[in-house]
Structures are given as C-alpha cells and as structure tokens.
Amino acid sequence: MQELFQKRLLFIHLFWLAALKFLLFFQSLRIVLTFLLSKYCTPTELKSVSDIVFIYNKV
C-alpha cells in the first residue's frame, strides 16, 4: 500500500513538473516570436499581431 502511494505521488510530481516546463517553453516561444515579428513587420502588421497575442492571453 505504501509503495503504491509513493508511486502515485511520484507520478503527480512528474506530471506537474512536465506541465510547468511545457508552459515555460511556450512562454519563451511567444516572447521570441513577438521579438522577431516586431523586428520584421511594419507597425500596422504588428498591431494586428499584438491584438491576436492579447486575445490569446485572455483565453
């Protein structure tokens, strides 16, 4: 019984760790994408992209 409980605890811990790394990866990816878009887009194009990012943040 104790062994089963420890395995379950380990699984939950690893799951949360993976979820956190996944979120951090997407956060950094979004920052890099925003940087590249601001470098290569005109201000009007960037406005529409920032609107999309803003809507994405609200979801």
C-alpha distances in whole Angstrom, upper triangle without the diagonal:
4,5,5,6,9,10,11,12,14,15,17,18,20,21,23,25,26,27,29,31,32,33,35,36,38,39,41,42,44,46,47,48,50,52,53,54,56,57,59,59,62,62,62,59,57,57,56,53,52,52,50,48,48,47,44,43,43,41
4,5,5,6,9,10,11,12,14,15,16,18,20,21,23,24,26,27,29,30,32,33,35,36,38,39,41,42,44,45,47,48,50,51,53,54,56,57,58,61,60,61,58,56,56,55,52,51,51,49,46,47,46,43,42,42,40
4,5,5,6,9,10,11,12,14,15,16,18,20,21,22,24,26,27,28,30,32,33,35,36,38,39,41,42,43,45,47,48,49,51,53,54,55,56,59,59,59,57,54,55,54,51,50,50,48,45,46,45,42,41,42,40
4,5,5,6,9,10,11,12,14,15,16,19,20,21,23,24,26,27,29,30,32,33,35,36,37,39,41,42,43,45,47,48,49,51,53,54,54,57,57,57,55,52,53,52,49,48,48,45,43,44,43,40,39,39,37
4,5,5,6,9,10,11,12,14,15,17,18,20,21,23,24,26,27,29,30,32,33,35,36,38,39,41,42,44,45,47,48,50,51,53,53,56,55,56,53,51,51,50,47,46,46,44,42,42,41,38,37,37,35
4,5,5,6,9,10,10,12,14,15,16,18,20,21,23,24,26,27,28,30,32,33,34,36,38,39,40,42,44,45,46,48,50,51,52,55,54,55,52,50,50,49,46,45,46,43,41,41,41,38,36,37,35
4,5,5,6,9,10,11,12,14,15,16,18,20,21,22,24,26,27,29,30,32,33,35,36,37,39,41,42,43,45,47,48,49,50,53,53,53,51,48,49,48,44,44,44,42,39,40,39,36,35,36,34
4,5,5,6,9,10,10,12,14,15,17,18,20,21,23,24,26,27,29,30,32,33,35,36,37,39,41,42,43,45,47,48,48,51,51,51,49,46,47,45,42,42,42,39,37,38,37,34,33,33,31
4,5,5,6,9,10,11,12,14,15,17,18,20,21,23,24,26,27,29,30,32,33,35,36,38,39,41,42,44,45,47,47,50,50,50,48,45,46,45,42,41,41,39,36,36,36,33,31,32,30
4,5,5,6,8,10,10,12,14,15,16,18,20,21,22,24,26,27,28,30,32,33,34,36,38,39,40,42,44,45,46,49,48,49,46,44,45,44,41,40,40,38,35,36,36,32,31,32,30
4,5,5,6,9,10,10,12,14,15,16,18,20,21,23,24,26,27,29,30,32,33,35,36,37,39,41,42,43,44,47,47,47,44,42,43,41,38,38,38,36,33,34,33,30,29,30,28
4,6,5,6,9,10,11,12,14,15,17,18,20,21,23,24,26,27,29,30,31,33,35,36,37,39,41,42,43,45,45,45,43,40,41,40,37,36,36,34,31,32,31,28,27,28,25
4,5,5,6,9,10,11,12,14,16,17,18,20,21,23,24,26,27,29,30,32,33,35,36,38,39,41,42,44,44,45,42,40,40,39,36,35,36,33,31,31,31,28,26,28,26
4,6,5,6,9,10,11,12,14,15,16,18,20,21,22,24,26,27,28,30,32,33,34,36,38,39,40,43,42,43,41,38,39,38,35,34,35,32,30,31,31,27,26,28,26
4,5,5,6,9,10,11,12,14,15,17,18,20,21,23,25,26,27,29,30,32,33,35,36,38,38,41,41,41,38,36,37,36,32,32,32,30,27,28,28,24,23,25,23
4,5,5,6,9,10,11,12,14,15,16,18,20,21,23,24,26,27,29,30,31,33,35,36,37,40,39,39,37,34,35,34,31,30,30,28,25,26,26,23,21,23,21
4,5,5,6,9,10,11,12,14,15,17,18,20,21,23,24,26,27,29,30,32,33,35,36,39,38,39,37,34,35,34,31,30,31,28,25,27,27,23,22,24,22
4,5,5,6,9,10,10,12,14,15,16,18,20,21,22,24,26,27,28,30,32,33,34,37,37,37,35,32,33,32,29,28,29,27,24,25,25,22,21,23,21
4,6,5,6,9,10,11,12,14,15,17,19,20,21,23,25,26,27,29,30,32,32,35,34,35,32,30,31,30,26,26,26,24,21,22,22,18,18,19,18
4,5,5,6,9,10,11,12,14,15,17,18,20,21,23,24,26,27,29,30,31,34,33,34,32,29,30,29,26,25,26,24,20,21,22,18,17,19,18
4,5,5,6,9,10,11,12,14,15,16,18,20,21,22,24,26,27,29,30,33,32,33,31,28,29,29,25,24,26,24,21,22,23,19,18,21,20
4,6,5,6,9,10,11,12,14,15,16,18,20,21,22,24,26,27,28,31,31,31,28,26,27,26,23,22,24,21,18,20,20,16,16,19,17
4,5,5,6,9,10,11,12,14,15,16,18,20,21,23,24,26,26,29,28,29,27,24,25,24,21,20,21,19,16,17,17,14,13,15,14
4,5,5,6,8,10,11,12,14,15,17,18,20,21,23,25,25,28,28,29,26,24,25,24,21,20,22,20,16,18,19,16,14,17,17
4,5,5,6,9,10,11,12,14,15,17,18,20,21,23,24,27,27,28,25,23,24,24,20,20,21,19,16,18,19,16,15,19,18
4,5,5,6,9,10,10,12,14,15,16,18,20,21,21,24,24,25,22,20,21,20,17,16,18,15,13,15,16,12,12,15,14
4,5,5,6,9,10,11,13,14,15,17,19,20,21,23,23,24,22,19,20,19,16,15,17,15,12,13,15,12,11,14,14
4,5,5,6,9,10,11,12,14,15,17,19,20,23,22,24,22,19,20,20,17,16,19,17,13,16,18,15,14,17,18
4,5,5,6,9,10,11,12,14,15,17,18,21,21,22,19,17,19,19,15,15,17,15,12,15,17,14,14,17,17
4,5,5,6,9,10,10,12,14,15,16,19,18,19,17,14,16,15,12,11,14,12,9,12,13,11,11,14,15
4,5,5,6,9,10,11,12,15,15,18,17,19,17,14,16,16,13,12,15,14,10,13,15,13,12,16,17
4,5,5,6,9,10,11,12,14,17,17,19,17,14,17,17,13,13,17,15,13,16,18,16,16,19,20
4,5,5,6,9,10,11,12,15,15,17,14,12,14,14,10,11,14,12,10,14,16,14,14,18,18
4,6,5,6,9,10,10,13,13,14,12,9,11,12,8,8,12,11,9,12,14,13,13,17,18
4,5,5,6,9,10,13,13,15,13,11,13,15,11,11,15,15,12,15,18,17,16,20,21
4,5,5,6,8,12,13,15,13,11,14,15,12,12,16,15,14,17,19,18,18,22,23
4,5,5,5,9,10,12,9,7,10,11,8,10,13,12,12,15,17,16,17,20,21
4,6,6,8,8,11,9,6,10,11,9,10,13,14,13,15,18,17,18,21,23
4,6,8,10,13,11,9,13,15,13,13,17,17,16,19,21,21,21,24,26
4,7,10,12,10,9,13,14,12,14,17,17,17,19,22,21,22,25,26
4,6,8,6,6,10,11,9,11,14,14,15,17,19,19,21,23,25
4,6,5,6,9,10,11,12,14,16,16,18,20,21,22,25,26
4,5,5,6,9,10,10,12,14,15,16,18,20,20,22,25
4,5,5,7,9,10,11,13,15,15,17,19,20,22,24
4,5,5,6,9,10,11,13,14,16,17,19,21,22
4,5,5,6,9,10,10,12,14,15,16,18,20
4,5,5,6,9,10,10,12,14,15,17,19
4,5,5,6,9,10,11,12,14,16,17
4,5,5,6,9,10,10,12,14,16
4,5,5,6,9,10,10,12,14
4,5,5,6,9,10,11,13
4,5,5,6,9,10,11
4,5,5,6,9,10
4,5,5,6,9
4,5,5,7
4,5,5
4,6
4
